[in-house]
Amino acid sequence: MTTRDPYLSAYGPVRRKEDARFIRGRGTFVDDVRLPGMLYGAVLRSPLAHARIRSVDAAAAQAHPRVRAVITGETLAARNLAWMPTLSRDVQAVLATDKVRFQAARPTTTSSTGRPATRPPPTRPSPPPTSW
């Protein structure tokens, strides 16, 4: 049995270009991108595997000065946007409306002008010394 070269494709060897800059701490990640007027999204995920949604109190999120929108399953249902097609020609809920059917289901989402306060900003290790 022969082992296959991981850099070999049907058209010849393909070397990864981005590895060196990410290993050295000089890569640009999606989280590093800053654009004018950019909004950040935060999704609330259910800690329960199966539960009824009695109500969603979005008043505190809507009152926050940096929050631009709070979208719940009911918000989408009112606009006929609560269900989306899947690749298997089925439909699935965009956000949960009446019940959560699996753990980490999404009952609500927000968009704000700053990084969501629900998680701390990511920390990156400092770049390695240049004497390597």
Long-range contacts (C-beta under 8 A, 24 or more apart in sequence): 24-127, 24-128, 25-124, 25-125, 25-126, 25-127, 25-128, 26-127, 31-122, 39-68, 39-111, 39-112, 39-113, 40-111, 40-112, 40-113, 40-114, 40-115, 40-116, 41-109, 41-110, 41-111, 41-116, 42-109, 42-110, 42-111, 42-112, 42-116, 42-118, 42-119, 43-106, 43-108, 43-109, 44-106, 44-107, 44-108, 44-109, 44-110, 45-104, 45-105, 45-106, 46-96, 46-100, 46-103, 46-104, 46-105, 46-106, 46-107, 47-103, 48-100, 48-103, 49-100, 49-102, 49-103, 50-99, 50-100, 50-101, 50-102, 51-99, 51-100, 52-98, 52-99, 52-100, 53-96, 53-97, 53-98, 53-99, 53-100, 53-107, 56-107, 56-108, 58-108, 61-110, 64-112, 66-112, 66-113, 66-114, 67-110, 67-111, 67-112, 68-111, 68-112, 68-113, 69-110, 69-111, 70-108, 70-109, 70-110, 71-95, 71-108, 71-109, 71-110, 71-111, 72-107, 72-108, 73-97, 73-98, 73-107, 73-108
